[in-house]
Amino acid sequence: MESPLAWSQLFENWPDSIPREGMVVTRYQETIPFKNFLISSGLLLLERESPDSNGARKVILSYDGIMAVKIANPMDLARFQVMGFQDSF
């Protein structure tokens, strides 16, 4: 699966049981913390808790600009199984 499609599916199918907050790492090595998000065809709208150095609280990012998603919330790995993750055997 291509990376933009994988990121799109991850955000489109984000379960209610996982808080909609974390950090997105972009292809430009920028880390964008978010407290909520909205999805669109090919684009992701991230909402920041506090403004960046330019005063922006919202970031619109293409899915192909995403390299990683970080989640700081201390949850058991088993909770992520609803997102399609599974144990390797």
MARBA-3410 file (N, C-alpha, C, O; in Angstrom, 1 decimal):
89
0.8,-1.2,0.0,0.0,0.0,0.0,0.9,1.2,0.0,1.9,1.3,0.8 ~ 0.6,2.2,-0.8,1.3,3.4,-0.9,1.1,4.2,0.4,0.0,4.2,1.0 ~ 2.1,4.9,0.8,2.1,5.7,2.1,0.9,6.7,2.1,0.3,6.7,3.2 ~ 0.7,7.6,1.1,-0.4,8.5,1.2,-1.8,7.8,1.4,-2.6,8.3,2.2 ~ -2.0,6.7,0.8,-3.2,5.9,1.0,-3.3,5.4,2.4,-4.4,5.4,3.0
-2.2,4.9,2.9,-2.2,4.3,4.3,-2.5,5.4,5.3,-3.3,5.2,6.2 ~ -1.9,6.6,5.1,-2.2,7.7,6.1,-3.6,8.1,5.9,-4.3,8.4,6.9 ~ -4.1,8.2,4.7,-5.5,8.6,4.5,-6.4,7.6,5.2,-7.4,8.0,5.9 ~ -6.2,6.3,5.0,-7.1,5.3,5.7,-6.9,5.4,7.2,-7.9,5.2,7.9 ~ -5.7,5.6,7.7,-5.6,5.7,9.1,-6.4,6.8,9.7,-7.2,6.6,10.7
-6.4,8.0,9.1,-7.1,9.2,9.7,-8.6,9.0,9.4,-9.4,9.4,10.2 ~ -9.0,8.5,8.2,-10.4,8.3,7.9,-11.1,7.3,8.8,-12.3,7.4,9.0 ~ -10.3,6.3,9.3,-10.9,5.3,10.1,-10.5,5.4,11.6,-10.5,4.4,12.3 ~ -10.1,6.5,12.0,-9.6,6.7,13.4,-10.8,6.4,14.3,-11.8,7.0,14.2 ~ -10.6,5.4,15.2,-11.7,5.0,16.1,-11.9,6.0,17.2,-11.0,6.7,17.7
-13.2,6.0,17.7,-13.6,6.9,18.8,-12.8,6.6,20.1,-12.7,7.4,21.0 ~ -12.4,5.3,20.2,-11.7,4.9,21.5,-10.3,5.4,21.6,-9.7,5.2,22.7 ~ -9.7,6.0,20.5,-8.4,6.5,20.6,-8.5,8.0,20.5,-9.1,8.6,19.6 ~ -7.9,8.8,21.5,-8.0,10.2,21.4,-7.4,10.8,20.1,-6.4,10.3,19.6 ~ -8.1,11.8,19.6,-7.7,12.4,18.3,-6.6,13.5,18.5,-6.8,14.7,18.2
-5.5,13.0,19.1,-4.4,14.0,19.4,-3.1,13.2,19.3,-3.0,12.0,19.5 ~ -2.1,14.0,19.0,-0.8,13.4,18.8,0.1,14.4,18.1,0.0,15.6,18.2 ~ 1.1,13.9,17.3,2.0,14.7,16.5,2.2,14.1,15.2,2.3,12.9,15.0 ~ 2.2,14.9,14.1,2.5,14.5,12.8,3.9,15.0,12.5,4.2,16.1,12.7 ~ 4.7,14.1,11.9,6.0,14.4,11.5,6.0,14.5,9.9,5.5,13.5,9.3
6.4,15.6,9.4,6.2,15.8,7.9,7.5,15.4,7.2,8.6,15.2,7.8 ~ 7.4,15.4,5.9,8.6,15.1,5.1,9.7,16.2,5.2,10.8,16.0,4.9 ~ 9.3,17.3,5.7,10.2,18.5,5.9,10.8,18.4,7.4,11.4,19.4,7.8 ~ 10.6,17.3,8.1,11.1,17.1,9.4,10.5,18.1,10.4,11.1,18.3,11.5 ~ 9.3,18.6,10.1,8.6,19.5,11.1,7.6,18.6,11.9,7.0,17.7,11.3
7.6,18.8,13.2,6.7,18.0,14.0,5.5,19.0,14.3,5.7,20.1,14.9 ~ 4.3,18.5,14.0,3.1,19.3,14.2,2.2,18.6,15.3,1.6,17.6,15.0 ~ 2.2,19.2,16.5,1.3,18.6,17.5,-0.2,19.0,17.1,-0.5,20.1,16.6 ~ -1.1,18.0,17.4,-2.5,18.3,17.1,-3.4,17.8,18.2,-3.1,16.8,18.9 ~ -4.5,18.5,18.4,-5.5,18.1,19.4,-6.8,17.6,18.7,-7.7,17.1,19.4
-6.9,17.7,17.4,-8.1,17.3,16.7,-7.7,17.4,15.2,-6.8,18.0,14.8 ~ -8.5,16.8,14.3,-8.3,16.9,12.9,-9.6,16.6,12.1,-10.6,16.1,12.7 ~ -9.6,17.1,10.9,-10.6,16.8,9.9,-10.0,16.3,8.7,-8.9,16.6,8.4 ~ -10.7,15.5,8.0,-10.2,14.8,6.7,-10.9,15.4,5.5,-12.0,15.9,5.6 ~ -10.2,15.3,4.4,-10.8,15.7,3.1,-10.1,14.8,2.1,-9.1,14.1,2.4
-10.5,14.8,0.9,-9.9,14.0,-0.2,-8.5,14.5,-0.5,-8.3,15.6,-1.1 ~ -7.5,13.8,0.0,-6.1,14.2,-0.2,-5.5,15.1,0.8,-4.3,15.3,0.7 ~ -6.3,15.7,1.7,-5.8,16.7,2.6,-6.3,16.3,4.0,-7.3,15.7,4.3 ~ -5.4,16.8,5.0,-5.7,16.6,6.4,-5.6,18.0,7.1,-4.6,18.7,6.9 ~ -6.6,18.3,7.8,-6.6,19.6,8.6,-6.4,19.3,10.0,-7.1,18.6,10.7
-5.2,19.8,10.5,-4.8,19.6,11.9,-5.1,20.8,12.7,-4.9,21.9,12.3 ~ -5.6,20.6,13.9,-5.9,21.7,14.9,-4.8,21.6,16.0,-4.7,20.6,16.7 ~ -4.1,22.7,16.2,-3.1,22.8,17.2,-3.7,23.3,18.5,-4.7,24.0,18.5 ~ -3.2,22.9,19.6,-3.6,23.4,21.0,-3.2,24.9,21.1,-3.9,25.7,21.6 ~ -2.0,25.2,20.7,-1.5,26.5,20.8,-0.9,26.9,19.4,-0.5,26.1,18.7
-0.8,28.2,19.2,-0.3,28.7,17.8,1.2,28.4,17.7,1.9,28.3,18.6 ~ 1.6,28.2,16.4,3.0,28.1,16.1,3.7,29.5,16.1,3.1,30.4,16.5 ~ 4.9,29.5,15.7,5.7,30.8,15.8,5.1,31.9,14.9,5.4,33.1,15.0 ~ 4.2,31.5,13.9,3.6,32.5,13.0,2.2,32.8,13.5,1.5,33.6,12.8 ~ 1.7,32.2,14.6,0.4,32.4,15.1,-0.7,31.5,14.5,-1.9,31.7,14.8
-0.3,30.5,13.7,-1.3,29.6,13.1,-1.7,28.5,14.1,-0.8,27.9,14.7 ~ -3.0,28.2,14.1,-3.5,27.2,14.9,-4.0,26.0,14.1,-4.3,24.9,14.6 ~ -4.1,26.2,12.8,-4.6,25.1,11.9,-3.5,24.9,10.8,-2.9,25.8,10.4 ~ -3.4,23.6,10.4,-2.4,23.3,9.4,-3.1,22.3,8.4,-3.7,21.4,8.8 ~ -3.1,22.6,7.1,-3.6,21.7,6.1,-2.4,21.1,5.4,-1.5,21.7,4.9
-2.4,19.8,5.4,-1.3,19.0,5.0,-1.8,17.9,4.0,-2.8,17.3,4.3 ~ -1.0,17.7,3.0,-1.4,16.5,2.1,-0.9,15.2,2.7,0.1,15.2,3.5 ~ -1.6,14.2,2.4,-1.2,12.9,3.0,0.2,12.4,2.6,0.8,11.8,3.3 ~ 0.6,12.8,1.4,1.9,12.4,0.9,3.0,13.2,1.6,4.2,12.9,1.5 ~ 2.6,14.2,2.4,3.6,15.0,3.2,3.9,14.4,4.6,4.7,14.9,5.3
3.1,13.4,4.9,3.3,12.8,6.3,4.3,11.6,6.3,4.3,10.8,5.4 ~ 5.2,11.7,7.2,6.2,10.7,7.4,5.9,9.8,8.6,6.2,8.6,8.6 ~ 5.3,10.3,9.6,5.1,9.6,10.9,4.0,10.2,11.7,3.7,11.4,11.5 ~ 3.3,9.5,12.5,2.4,10.0,13.5,2.9,9.5,14.9,3.1,8.3,15.1 ~ 3.0,10.5,15.8,3.4,10.1,17.2,2.3,10.3,18.1,1.5,11.3,17.9
2.1,9.4,19.0,1.0,9.5,20.0,1.6,9.4,21.4,2.3,8.4,21.8 ~ 1.5,10.5,22.1,2.1,10.6,23.5,1.2,10.0,24.6,1.7,9.7,25.7 ~ -0.1,9.7,24.3,-1.0,9.2,25.3,-0.5,7.8,25.7,-0.3,6.9,24.8 ~ -0.3,7.5,27.0,0.2,6.2,27.4,-0.9,5.2,27.5,-1.5,4.9,28.5 ~ -1.1,4.5,26.3,-2.1,3.5,26.2,-1.5,2.1,25.9,-0.4,2.1,25.4
-2.1,1.1,26.3,-1.6,-0.3,26.0,-1.7,-0.5,24.4,-2.6,0.1,23.8 ~ -0.7,-1.2,23.9,-0.7,-1.5,22.5,-2.0,-2.1,22.0,-2.4,-1.9,20.8 ~ -2.6,-3.0,22.8,-3.8,-3.7,22.4,-4.9,-2.7,22.0,-5.7,-3.1,21.2 ~ -4.9,-1.5,22.5,-6.0,-0.6,22.2,-5.9,-0.2,20.7,-6.9,0.3,20.1 ~ -4.7,-0.3,20.1,-4.5,0.1,18.7,-4.9,-1.0,17.7,-4.9,-0.8,16.5
-5.4,-2.2,18.2,-5.8,-3.2,17.3,-7.1,-2.8,16.5,-7.3,-3.3,15.4 ~ -7.9,-1.9,17.1,-9.0,-1.4,16.3,-8.6,-0.6,15.1,-9.4,-0.3,14.3 ~ -7.4,-0.2,15.1,-6.8,0.6,13.9,-6.2,-0.3,12.9,-5.7,0.1,11.9 ~ -6.3,-1.6,13.2,-5.8,-2.6,12.2,-4.4,-3.2,12.6,-3.9,-4.0,11.9 ~ -3.8,-2.7,13.7,-2.5,-3.3,14.1,-2.7,-4.6,14.8,-3.8,-4.8,15.4
-1.8,-5.5,14.7,-1.9,-6.8,15.3,-0.5,-7.3,15.7,0.5,-6.8,15.3 ~ -0.5,-8.3,16.6,0.7,-8.9,17.0,1.3,-9.7,15.9,0.6,-10.2,15.0 ~ 2.7,-9.7,15.9,3.3,-10.6,14.9,3.6,-11.9,15.5,4.0,-12.0,16.7 ~ 3.5,-13.0,14.8,3.7,-14.3,15.3,4.9,-15.0,14.7,5.2,-16.1,15.0
END
